[in-house]
């Protein structure tokens, strides 16, 4: 079971590595990029450069915010997965202990019954 859990955690980590993060552009940022493109097409290069710098700054902020939220979500999901594994292991331990106790009880009852016979 531990090997299965280790494999599940490795799969989770591979699926949620840093390369899996894909930023989503906000409508505001898309509008800024369109304005930049429009300015450049109309040969208003100085204004396009200013618009580009503003859009780049906005994009950096958005991507950083999204990355932080994504990392927090991944950490939360990973913790939930580990907690699930711990719960499964504890349930298995409890079942094993319960079976041991049942077996010991049965063995003791059998011993008492045999002693009564003889």
C-alpha positions as CSV (number, residue, x, y, z in Angstrom):
1,X,0.0,0.0,0.0
2,X,2.8,2.4,0.8
3,X,4.3,1.8,-2.6
4,X,0.9,2.5,-4.2
5,X,0.7,5.7,-2.2
6,X,4.2,6.7,-3.1
7,X,3.4,6.1,-6.8
8,X,0.2,8.2,-6.5
9,X,2.2,11.1,-4.9
10,X,4.8,10.9,-7.6
11,X,2.1,11.0,-10.3
12,X,0.5,14.0,-8.5
13,X,3.8,15.8,-8.4
14,X,4.5,15.2,-12.0
15,X,1.0,16.3,-13.0
16,X,1.3,19.5,-10.9
17,X,4.9,20.6,-11.5
18,X,5.8,24.2,-12.4
19,X,5.5,23.5,-16.1
20,X,1.8,22.5,-15.7
21,X,0.9,26.1,-14.7
22,X,-0.8,27.9,-17.6
23,X,-1.7,31.6,-16.9
24,X,-5.0,32.9,-18.2
25,X,-5.1,36.4,-19.6
26,X,-7.8,38.7,-18.1
27,X,-10.1,40.5,-20.4
28,X,-8.5,43.8,-19.4
29,X,-5.1,42.5,-20.4
30,X,-6.4,41.2,-23.7
31,X,-7.8,44.7,-24.4
32,X,-4.5,46.3,-23.5
33,X,-2.7,43.9,-26.0
34,X,-5.3,44.7,-28.7
35,X,-4.8,48.4,-28.1
36,X,-1.0,47.9,-28.3
37,X,-1.4,46.0,-31.6
38,X,-3.8,48.6,-33.0
39,X,-1.4,51.5,-32.1
40,X,1.5,49.7,-33.8
41,X,-0.6,49.0,-36.9
42,X,-1.4,52.7,-37.1
43,X,2.3,53.6,-36.9
44,X,1.9,55.2,-33.5
45,X,5.0,53.4,-32.2
46,X,5.8,55.6,-29.2
47,X,2.3,55.1,-27.8
48,X,2.4,51.4,-28.7
49,X,5.7,51.1,-26.7
50,X,4.1,52.8,-23.7
51,X,1.0,50.6,-24.0
52,X,3.3,47.5,-24.3
53,X,5.1,48.4,-21.1
54,X,1.8,48.9,-19.2
55,X,0.5,45.6,-20.6
56,X,3.7,43.8,-19.6
57,X,3.5,45.2,-16.1
58,X,-0.1,44.2,-15.8
59,X,0.7,40.7,-17.1
60,X,3.5,40.2,-14.6
61,X,1.2,41.1,-11.8
62,X,-1.6,38.8,-13.0
63,X,0.7,35.9,-13.7
64,X,2.4,36.2,-10.3
65,X,-1.0,36.3,-8.6
66,X,-2.3,33.3,-10.5
67,X,0.9,31.4,-9.8
68,X,0.6,32.0,-6.1
69,X,-3.0,30.9,-6.1
70,X,-2.1,27.8,-8.2
71,X,0.7,26.9,-5.9
72,X,-1.6,27.3,-2.9
73,X,-4.2,25.1,-4.6
74,X,-1.6,22.4,-5.4
75,X,-0.3,22.4,-1.8
76,X,-3.8,22.0,-0.5
77,X,-4.6,19.2,-2.9
78,X,-1.3,17.4,-2.1
79,X,-2.0,17.7,1.7
80,X,-5.5,16.3,1.0
81,X,-3.9,13.4,-0.9
82,X,-1.4,12.7,1.9
83,X,-4.2,12.9,4.5
84,X,-6.3,10.4,2.5
85,X,-3.3,8.0,2.4
86,X,-2.8,8.4,6.1
87,X,-6.4,7.7,6.7
88,X,-6.2,4.6,4.5
89,X,-3.2,3.3,6.4
90,X,-4.8,4.0,9.7
91,X,-8.0,2.1,8.6
92,X,-5.8,-0.8,7.6
93,X,-4.0,-0.8,10.9
94,X,-7.3,-0.7,12.7
95,X,-8.6,-3.6,10.7
96,X,-5.5,-5.6,11.4
97,X,-5.7,-4.9,15.1
98,X,-9.3,-5.7,15.2
99,X,-8.6,-9.0,13.4
100,X,-5.8,-9.8,15.9
101,X,-8.1,-9.1,18.8
102,X,-10.8,-11.2,17.3
103,X,-8.4,-14.0,16.7
104,X,-7.0,-13.8,20.2
105,X,-10.5,-13.8,21.6
106,X,-11.4,-16.9,19.5
107,X,-8.3,-18.7,20.5
108,X,-8.9,-18.0,24.2
109,X,-12.5,-19.2,23.9
110,X,-11.3,-22.4,22.2
111,X,-8.7,-22.9,24.9
112,X,-11.4,-22.5,27.6
113,X,-13.7,-24.9,25.8
114,X,-11.0,-27.5,25.5
115,X,-10.0,-27.1,29.1
116,X,-13.6,-27.7,30.2
117,X,-13.7,-30.9,28.2
118,X,-10.6,-32.4,29.7
